[in-house]
Amino acid sequence: MTAPRTTAADRPQPGLRERKKIKTRRAIRTATHALIDEQGYGATTIEQIADRAEVSPSTVLRYFPAKEDIVVSDEWDPAVTAELRARPADESWADTLRHVLRTALDVSLAEEPEVTRQRARLGVEVPAVRARMLDSTAVTGRLLRDTLAERCGLDPDGLELRVFATSVMAGLMEASHYWAETGHHDDVRDLVDRALDVLEHGLPTGKP
């Protein structure tokens, strides 16, 4: 049985203060990605980002403690968690993750294709961004553990779910790195499917 889905109209709408915060965060992110695209990550400063976003440097740092936080941040964790909870309870974990991750990537590639590619590339090229991505995946992995624990009745802090969630997040990061290292030639959604195939079935045997 599928849990009832909520629409945008069903969810409580943010108040004026929260909408202003969202608008500011997006302006900072947009300015950062544009500047990096124009002049590179290393040459882009907090002061330049603030100027482009029409806020103060202190405002940038209040929303994002470091430049790499701006690059890594996105708005997808709550949406992915909601999608996980909405999938049929009797669906296999692999099918659930394939559906949810493909849906999230569909939206990301439709709304921010260049930002998605840039983020993956910087995760390969910039050590500080890569390190921050590792921290971010740990947070997302925790959300994954909690959500899957609700579905399967396991302890979210138990070894099995910890190993599983960590493996999934590591596989997704490697798929992202591979995508960037190969010039974004493949469809990243297919790479994610391949990563999940390895987790589900193990390594392929024989020549490809």
Phi, psi and omega in degrees: 000134181271134177293148181297136179273148175255144177259171179301326181290332181285328186281146177300134180276142181293150177285178183300317181297316180293322178297323177294321178296315179299316180298319180293315178301316181293323178296319179294315179297316180298316179297318181296311182295324178294316180294318178297320178297324182282321191226000179096160183293312185298326183279347183274125183250162176299322180297318178295319179299314180300316180297315181293323182276354180062044173225176178274156175304324180294328177293317177303313183287337176289324179276326183222111184300335181211161183300322181295333177295326179294317183294318186281332187295146171209182185248020194266340184305311179298321181293319180295318179299318178296319179295319178301317182289337184272351183285155180302138183296333182266007179282143179294151181300325182294315179294322178299310182294321178301314181296311186294315182291321177296320178299315180296319180291324176304314181293314181299316181288332178283320186269324184222060185300315182288323177296319179298317178292317181298317180299316179297319181294317180293330176296336176272319191271332188246112183305321182295322178291318179299318179296319179293326176298322178297317177298317182295320180294331177295320178294314179295322177299324178295318177298320179297316179300313183296319183290316179293327178299323178296324183284320189252356177076015177270162177287121181298340178261003179286161185300318186300311181289327177297314179295316182297308183297320178296320179296318179298311183294322177295320178297319179295321179294318179294324176298319178295316179297316180299318179302313181290318183295334180260021174071027180056032183290317181277164172282119184299333178294323177290324178295321177296319176300317180296320178297318178292328176299320179296316180294326183280320189243352184087185182291144175292153180253150178076184181284145180294000000 
